[in-house]
Amino acid sequence: INPADAKKLEIREGARLRMVSRRGSVVSRMHITDDVPEGVVFAPLHFAEAMVNLLTCTALDPVSKTPEYKISAVRLERA
């Protein structure tokens, strides 16, 4: 999470937040970094402890059938 977003949400490094989409929710610890643009949340997809894939869209590319994992709207809530 970007430092500006962390400040708006009044959270500190390592805070546990719930990421909520229309498809589900996942609780995860937040890492504050300038590497992520303001208004964007990055979450790796590989960890069973935080099944971020539950939040993503079920759309598939019509040719390759690759899931559309790169973009999903979420809101952050205190866990």
LINQUI-V818972 format. One record per pair of residues at least 4 apart in sequence whose C-alpha atoms are under 6 Angstrom apart, sorted by the first residue. I is the first residue (numbers start at 1). GAP is how many residues later the second one is. D is the distance in whole Angstrom. If there is no record, write none. Layout:
# LINQUI-V818972
<<I/GAP/D> <I/GAP/D>>
This chain:
# LINQUI-V818972
<<1/31/5> <1/40/5> <2/30/6> <2/31/5> <2/32/6> <2/34/5> <2/35/6> <2/36/5> <3/29/6> <6/4/6> <6/5/5> <13/18/6> <13/19/6> <14/15/5> <14/16/5> <14/17/6> <15/14/5> <15/15/5> <16/12/5> <16/13/4> <16/63/6> <17/10/6> <17/11/6> <17/60/6> <17/61/5> <17/62/5> <18/8/5> <18/9/4> <18/58/6> <18/59/5> <18/61/5> <19/6/5> <19/7/5> <19/55/6> <19/56/6> <19/57/5> <20/4/6> <20/5/4> <20/54/5> <20/55/5> <21/34/6> <21/53/5> <23/32/5> <24/31/5> <45/7/6> <56/13/6> <56/16/5> <59/9/6> <60/5/5> <60/6/5> <60/7/5> <60/8/6> <61/4/5> <61/5/5>>
